[in-house]
Amino acid sequence: MSDIDRNHYDTLKLTVAQHPSETVERMMVRILVFCINAQDRLEFAKGLSVANEPDLWIRSLDDQLMLWIDVGEPALDRIKKASRIANEVKVYCFNRKSTTWWDQGREQFAKLKASFFRFEWASVQAMASLQQRTMQLSVTISENSAFIATELGECEVGWERL
């Protein structure tokens, strides 16, 4: 993994389980979001398996919730709660309905202490097509774009800050 903007370079060994109700697209977005936010103590939480845990988080040594990251289009109340208990909240939306979700909640979201990002759906689908049970990914991040290469092929996934 290479994040050119942050001068962060690392070799990550991740074991990522796909929740039974989770699409391949969502799982691959979780992996990409991990790379975008890679830093000490970042880890996958239980996410879909436990209602009051995010997809990813950072907890301090004294168990303070430093960063809460949700993937998808969470309810306003969930983001509100997260912004009360975490120092920083990020939401990464990615599917066809994300534009509608954002448009409907934009005014309420603006009142929250949270950052919102949207991935391009077509590029998320291209990334999902590279998924294998065991895979090696090369991820290069620059500006609002990630170049992903695997033995099956490569793609570029862009995102915007909302």
Secondary structure, DSSP 8 states (H G I E B T S, - for coil): -EETTTTEE----------TT--HHHHHHHHHHHHHT--TTEEE--GGGSTTS-SEEEE-TT--EEEEEEES---HHHHHHHHHH-SEEEEEE-STTHHHHHHHHHHHHHTSS-EEEEE-HHHHHHHHTT--SS---EEEEETTEEEEEETTEEEEEEEEE-
